[in-house]
Each structure stands twice: as structure tokens, then as C-alpha cells.
């Protein structure tokens, strides 16, 4: 059965190289191949065959086995070595029909073997079959290449989709935190404003109240000096009030009230400093003030409690210049880091009775362009696996309801994206954790 050539081959007209040292046979084979619709090139010896295969890249070679200078066997072996996988199929044509010659032909890389005298129907059928197989193999290679390209494209799209998903999570986390901080900032600012008005009123009147009280006590003393025998009703009231105790205790009470009002005013100032709603643009800010105001708001968590000692805060402040930054956002970073440190210390306090919790804050100017803030605790520390995911959105090691996994992710975004700085974590299990913040001075 004659194998048909795929229509693509008829359209593209495969190129066949005929190599034979006999011009008559060379001409006959050329006409036979052209009659079947192929393009034909000719060569007269092995050297010309090698040169032609490099220059015109034929689809198939009809190679005479016996030729001077370089016979067909040597030529076929040289072609395989020279072109490798790009070598076209070789149909060996020779008068040698012994078993040894056939084996030698296949050993040097021939695709098939035809003996002389040539049976033209057989030759044409072999040529068609070999070209059809070559076309099928070439098409298979194209499909494999297309699949590899498609797989690469899919891999690139998957990577792009993963990056988009990551960015979406980052944006979602930032939007959630921004909205939360906006609401918190408005609440804090509103509370500070509402507290500030009555406190200012009280503070303004305490001075007058103290002066009036002293003046009234002086007046009572004068009465007692000049009216040594008061009426029984007045004497009974004096005994009931214990006027001497009131005279002694009232200045102390007024002083205590003044200290309390001052404390409230300081807290209000810290609340306003922490929220900084009026500071949406970058501006020079005192980093130490931001840290101190954040610590003051967390003072209730730092104090001694029945379950453990107070958390000691060591401040090693360097001489920092004003830093061009978003103050309220940096305050939120400090709040997140301090809260996490306190959580870790409370966890260790619950496990170790004689544990002395501590937070150490070190600030310094690394150079004329950048400052660093290092916040370290002596808590339980973190494993490498936790450190690697510390800044991932929605990752948390806390129990359900105690953490959203947004705090450190947002802190990382604020420091790196908003300020062009860096945020790194250094931790070992059992040895505590240090968060290092680098901020450009600008």
C-alpha cells in the first residue's frame, strides 16, 4: 500500500537532495522525484552532500552507497555527526545487498535502504513513507513546543494572578485597617475634645477654689481667735466637722486634684498626638514624642497586676532629628509592636512565675539620611516559620477573637511603602523578639 503524503507537503513541496556520482542515474532520479511534485537538488559526492545539507537544509537525502572520495556510508555518518537532531532522513541506494552492508547502513544512521537496480515504485513508496513520517514527527515536535509555550504562558499567568491576589489582599488589609484607624482616630479625637472642655473648666477653677478655701479657713480662724466662747450650736457644729482636720487636709486634697487634672490633660494631649487627624500630609515630627504618647496610652497594660510584675520599659533614646513622616501612621506602627510585645510577655508571665518582663527601646541616627528604632522584648520569641509569615496579611498566632493578623502587615506597608523604610524581625524561641524600624530622615 502506497503511503500518501500529507497535503501540507504537496503545498510546501518538500526538498529532496539526490547524491550520486553517476550523472545519468542522478538525472533519472531527479526527474522521477520532480514528477511526484518534489523540489530536487543534486550533489555528486559526499563532500558536496555535506555542504548542501548545511546550506539548503533538505527534507530528505537519497544517498548513493558507493562513491569515490567519500562513500555513502561515510557521508551518512558524517551527516549525523555534523547535524545531530537536525539531520534529515537518509535513504541509502546501493548495489550492495548483502546483510553486512545493510547492517552497516543502519549503523551509520540511514533511515532506510534500497538496492540497485532501482525498483522505482518501491523507491517512490519509501520516499513518501519517510516524508510522511518526517512530517508527523515535525508536527509532533510543533505540538510539544506549542504545549510547552502554552504551559509557560499559563505559568506566567498563574504567577501574575498570584501576585495580583497578593496585592489584592494587601490592598484589602490596608483598606480595612485604614478605615478602622480613621474611625479610631475620629473617636479618639472626639473623646479628647469632649474630655478637654470640662477638664479645662475644672483646671481653671481649681486655682480659685483653693484660694477661696484658704481665705474661708483664715476667716474661721479669726472668728475662733476673737470669739473664744461661741454659741453652743456653733460649738457643736465645730466638734462635728473637726475643723482642724479639714484645715489640714483641704490643701492636700486640692493639690491632689490639681495633680489629677494635670494627669488628665496629659492623657488628652497624648490622645490628640496619637490620632493626629489634622496631619494627613508628611511633616517633620519628633519620633520620641510619638513613642512616649503611645506608651502612655498603654500604661494600663504595663502596670503591675495580680498575675505578674509590671512590665519594665527601658528607653535608650539617641539624639534624633525631626523626621519627615506621617506621624499618626507611625504611631499606629508603635502601637501594634508594643501590643504584640505585651501579649508575648503576658504569655510568658503566665508560664513562668519569677519572670521579669521587659521592653527595651533604642533609637539612634544611623547616618545623615536614616534613623533606626529597635523595640525588643524578652518574651518567648518566635520560630523561623512564624518569622517568615509575620508580615503576611491575616496571619496570626493568636487565638480566635484575639487577633486579626492585620497589625504587622499594615505596619510593614506603612514603614516600607509609605515611608520608604524597612521593618525587620529578629527572634529566637526562648530569647525574645526585636523589631527593627529604619526610617529615612528626608
C-alpha positions in Angstrom: 0.0 0.0 0.0 1.4 3.4 -1.0 1.6 5.9 1.8 0.1 9.2 0.9 1.9 12.5 1.6 0.0 15.0 3.7 -1.4 17.9 1.7 0.9 20.3 3.5 3.9 18.5 1.9 2.3 18.9 -1.6 1.7 22.6 -0.8 5.2 23.2 0.6 6.9 20.9 -1.9 9.5 19.0 0.2 13.1 19.4 -0.9 15.0 16.2 -1.7 18.8 16.1 -2.2 19.9 13.4 -4.7 23.5 12.4 -4.2 25.1 10.1 -6.9 28.3 10.2 -8.8 26.7 8.8 -12.0 25.1 11.7 -13.9 22.7 9.5 -15.8 21.2 7.9 -12.7 21.3 11.3 -10.9 19.2 12.8 -13.8 16.7 9.9 -13.8 16.1 10.1 -10.1 15.8 13.9 -10.3 13.1 13.7 -13.0 11.2 10.9 -11.0 11.2 13.0 -7.9 10.1 16.2 -9.7 7.3 14.2 -11.4 6.0 13.3 -7.9 5.9 17.0 -7.0 9.1 17.4 -5.0 11.8 20.0 -5.3 15.1 18.5 -6.1 18.8 19.4 -5.6 21.7 17.3 -6.7 25.3 16.5 -5.4 28.0 14.3 -7.0 29.9 13.2 -3.9 30.0 13.0 -0.1 31.7 16.4 0.4 29.1 18.2 -1.8 26.4 16.4 0.1 27.6 17.7 3.5 27.9 21.2 2.1 24.5 21.1 0.5 22.8 19.8 3.7 24.2 22.8 5.6 23.2 25.4 3.0 19.8 24.3 1.7 18.6 22.0 4.6 16.8 19.4 2.5 13.8 17.4 3.9 15.4 14.1 2.7 18.6 12.7 1.2 18.7 10.0 -1.5 22.3 8.8 -1.0 24.3 6.5 -3.2 26.3 4.0 -1.2 29.3 3.6 -3.5 31.1 6.8 -4.5 34.7 7.9 -4.8 36.5 10.1 -2.2 33.7 9.7 0.5 31.3 6.8 0.0 27.6 6.9 1.1 28.3 5.1 4.5 30.9 7.7 5.5 28.8 10.5 4.2 25.8 9.4 6.3 27.9 9.0 9.4 29.4 12.5 8.8 25.9 14.0 8.4 24.7 12.5 11.6 27.7 13.8 13.5 27.6 17.2 11.8 23.8 18.0 12.1 22.7 15.8 15.0 19.0 16.0 15.6 18.6 18.4 12.6 19.9 15.8 10.2 17.3 14.9 7.5 16.3 11.3 6.9 18.7 9.4 4.6 17.5 6.7 2.1 20.6 4.7 1.1 20.7 3.5 -2.5 23.4 1.0 -3.3 24.2 -2.2 -5.4 25.4 -3.8 -2.2 22.7 -6.1 -1.0 24.5 -8.3 1.5 23.5 -8.5 5.1 26.7 -6.8 6.3 26.1 -3.8 4.1 22.5 -3.4 5.2 23.5 -3.6 8.9 26.3 -1.1 8.2 23.9 1.3 6.6 21.5 1.3 9.6 24.5 1.5 11.9 25.7 4.8 10.4 22.2 6.3 10.7 20.4 5.6 7.4 16.6 5.7 7.7 16.0 3.1 5.1 17.8 1.0 2.4 17.1 0.4 -1.3 19.2 -1.7 -3.6 20.1 -1.3 -7.3 18.8 -1.9 -9.8 16.2 0.5 -8.5 12.6 -0.6 -8.4 11.0 2.8 -9.0 7.7 2.0 -7.4 9.4 0.8 -4.3 11.7 3.9 -4.2 8.7 6.3 -4.6 6.7 4.5 -1.9 9.7 4.6 0.5 10.2 8.3 -0.2 6.5 9.0 0.5 6.5 7.0 3.7 9.7 8.6 5.1 8.5 12.1 4.3 5.1 11.3 5.9 6.8 10.1 9.0 9.1 13.1 9.0 6.0 15.4 8.7 4.3 13.5 11.5 7.4 13.8 13.7 7.8 17.5 12.8 4.2 18.1 13.6 4.5 16.3 16.9 7.5 18.5 17.8 5.5 21.6 16.9 2.6 20.4 19.2 5.1 19.7 22.0 6.6 23.1 21.5 3.2 24.8 21.5 2.2 22.9 24.6 5.5 24.0 26.3 4.8 27.6 25.3 1.2 27.3 26.5 2.4 25.8 29.8 4.9 28.6 30.2 2.2 31.2 29.4 -0.1 29.5 31.9 2.7 29.5 34.5 3.3 33.2 33.9 -0.4 34.0 34.1 -0.6 31.9 37.3 2.3 33.8 38.8 0.7 37.1 37.7 -2.6 36.0 39.2 -0.9 35.0 42.4 0.8 38.4 42.6 -2.5 40.2 41.8 -4.1 38.2 44.6 -1.4 39.1 47.0 -1.7 42.8 46.1 -5.4 42.5 46.4 -5.0 41.0 49.9 -2.6 43.8 50.8 -5.0 46.4 49.5 -7.9 44.8 51.3 -6.0 44.7 54.5 -4.8 48.3 54.1 -8.4 49.5 53.4 -9.7 47.6 56.4 -7.0 49.0 58.6 -7.3 52.5 57.2 -11.0 52.5 57.8 -10.5 51.2 61.2 -7.8 53.7 62.1 -9.8 56.5 60.6 -12.8 55.6 62.8 -10.5 55.1 65.8 -8.8 58.4 65.1 -12.1 60.3 64.9 -13.3 58.5 68.1 -10.0 59.3 69.9 -10.0 62.9 68.7 -13.7 63.3 69.7 -13.2 61.8 73.1 -10.1 64.0 73.7 -12.1 67.1 72.7 -15.0 66.2 74.9 -12.8 65.5 77.9 -10.6 68.5 77.3 -13.5 71.0 77.7 -14.7 70.1 81.2 -11.1 69.4 82.3 -10.1 72.9 81.2 -13.1 74.3 83.1 -12.1 72.3 86.3 -8.4 73.2 85.9 -9.3 76.9 85.5 -11.4 76.9 88.6 -9.2 74.8 90.9 -6.9 77.7 91.5 -9.7 80.0 92.5 -11.3 77.2 94.6 -8.1 76.7 96.5 -7.7 80.4 97.2 -11.3 80.8 98.3 -11.0 77.8 100.6 -7.8 79.2 102.2 -9.5 82.5 102.7 -12.5 80.9 104.3 -10.4 78.9 106.6 -8.5 82.1 107.6 -11.8 83.7 108.3 -12.8 80.8 110.6 -9.5 81.1 112.4 -10.1 84.8 113.0 -13.6 84.1 114.4 -12.1 81.5 116.8 -9.5 83.9 118.0 -11.9 86.7 118.7 -14.9 84.6 119.9 -13.4 82.2 122.3 -16.9 81.2 123.6 -19.1 80.5 120.6 -22.7 79.7 121.0 -23.4 76.1 121.9 -25.0 75.4 118.5 -21.8 76.7 116.7 -19.5 74.7 119.1 -21.5 71.5 118.4 -21.1 72.0 114.6 -17.3 72.7 115.1 -16.9 69.5 117.0 -18.9 67.6 114.4 -16.8 69.0 111.4 -13.4 68.5 113.1 -12.3 71.9 111.7 -8.6 71.3 112.5 -8.6 68.1 110.3 -10.3 70.0 107.5 -7.9 72.8 107.6 -5.0 70.4 107.4 -6.5 68.1 104.8 -8.0 70.6 102.4 -4.7 71.9 100.9 -3.6 68.3 100.4 -6.9 67.4 98.7 -6.7 70.5 96.4 -3.1 69.6 95.5 -4.1 66.0 94.7 -7.0 67.3 92.5 -4.6 69.6 90.7 -2.2 66.6 90.0 -5.1 64.5 88.8 -6.3 67.2 86.4 -2.8 67.6 85.1 -2.7 63.9 84.5 -6.0 64.0 82.6 -4.7 66.9 80.5 -1.5 65.0 79.7 -3.6 62.0 78.6 -5.8 64.2 76.4 -2.7 65.7 74.9 -1.4 62.2 74.1 -4.7 61.2 72.6 -4.6 64.1 70.3 -1.0 63.5 69.5 -1.7 59.8 68.8 -4.7 60.5 66.5 -3.2 63.5 64.6 -6.2 63.7 62.3 -5.0 67.1 61.0 -1.7 65.6 59.8 -2.6 63.7 56.6 0.5 65.1 54.9 4.1 64.3 55.6 5.6 66.7 58.1 8.6 66.9 60.4 7.8 65.1 63.6 9.5 64.1 66.9 9.7 60.3 67.0 10.3 60.2 70.7 7.0 62.1 71.3 5.1 59.5 69.3 6.7 56.6 71.2 6.0 58.3 74.6 2.4 59.1 73.7 1.8 55.5 72.6 3.3 54.1 75.8 1.2 56.4 77.9 -2.0 55.1 76.2 -0.8 51.6 77.0 0.3 52.3 80.6 -2.6 50.3 82.0 -1.2 47.2 80.3 2.3 47.9 81.6 1.4 48.3 85.3 1.8 45.6 87.9 -1.2 43.2 88.0 -2.2 40.3 90.3 -1.0 37.8 87.7 2.5 39.3 87.4 5.0 42.1 87.8 4.8 45.4 86.0 6.5 45.4 82.6 9.7 47.4 82.8 10.3 49.8 79.9 13.9 50.8 79.2 14.4 53.8 77.0 17.7 54.4 75.3 16.9 57.4 73.2 19.5 58.8 70.9 19.8 62.4 69.6 17.3 62.2 66.7 16.5 65.0 64.3 12.9 65.7 63.3 11.8 63.1 60.7 9.7 63.8 57.7 6.9 61.3 58.1 3.2 60.6 58.6 3.1 60.8 62.4 -0.3 59.2 63.0 0.7 56.2 60.9 4.0 55.7 62.6 2.2 55.9 66.0 0.0 53.1 64.8 3.1 51.0 64.0 4.4 51.7 67.5 1.0 50.7 68.9 1.0 47.4 67.0 4.5 46.5 68.0 4.0 47.4 71.7 0.7 45.5 71.9 2.3 42.4 70.4 5.3 42.7 72.8 3.0 43.0 75.8 0.9 40.0 74.6 4.1 37.9 74.3 5.3 39.0 77.7 1.9 38.2 79.3 2.1 34.8 77.8 5.5 34.1 79.3 4.4 35.6 82.7 1.6 33.1 82.8 4.1 30.2 82.3 7.0 31.4 84.5 6.3 32.8 88.0 9.7 34.5 88.6 9.9 36.1 85.1 10.8 39.8 85.0 9.2 41.2 81.8 11.0 44.0 80.0 10.7 46.1 76.8 13.8 47.9 75.6 13.6 50.8 73.1 16.7 52.1 71.4 16.7 55.0 68.9 19.7 56.3 67.0 20.7 58.2 63.9 22.4 55.6 61.7 23.7 58.3 59.3 22.7 61.7 57.9 19.9 60.1 55.9 18.3 57.5 58.2 17.3 56.8 61.8 16.6 53.4 63.4 14.2 52.4 66.1 14.7 49.0 67.8 11.9 47.6 70.1 12.9 44.4 71.9 11.2 42.2 74.5 12.4 39.2 76.5 9.3 37.2 75.8 9.0 33.6 74.4 10.3 34.5 70.9 9.3 33.1 67.5 10.2 30.2 65.3 11.6 30.7 61.8 8.3 29.6 60.3 6.4 32.3 62.2 9.0 34.9 61.3 8.7 34.2 57.6 4.9 34.9 57.7 4.9 37.6 60.3 4.1 40.4 57.8 1.6 38.4 55.7 -1.9 39.8 55.8 -4.4 37.9 58.0 -1.6 35.7 59.6 -1.8 35.4 63.3 -0.7 33.0 66.0 -3.3 34.3 68.5 -6.5 32.5 69.3 -9.7 33.3 67.5 -11.1 36.7 68.6 -7.7 38.0 69.9 -6.1 39.0 66.6 -7.0 39.7 63.0 -3.5 39.2 61.5 -3.6 42.8 60.0 -1.5 44.7 62.5 2.0 43.7 61.4 1.1 43.5 57.7 -0.2 47.1 57.8 2.8 48.2 59.9 5.1 46.7 57.2 3.2 48.6 54.5 3.3 51.9 56.4 7.1 51.6 57.0 8.1 50.3 53.6 5.6 51.7 51.1 4.5 54.9 52.8 7.9 55.9 54.2 10.4 54.1 52.0 12.0 52.4 55.1 12.5 48.9 56.4 11.0 46.7 59.0 12.8 43.6 60.1 12.2 41.0 62.8 15.0 39.1 64.7 13.8 36.4 67.1 14.7 33.1 68.6 12.5 30.8 70.6 13.1 31.5 74.3 15.2 34.6 73.7 12.7 37.2 72.9 12.0 39.3 69.8 13.3 42.5 68.3 11.6 44.6 65.7 13.9 47.0 63.9 12.5 50.0 62.0 14.5 52.1 59.6 13.0 55.5 58.5 14.6 58.0 56.1 15.0 61.4 57.6 14.5 63.0 54.1 
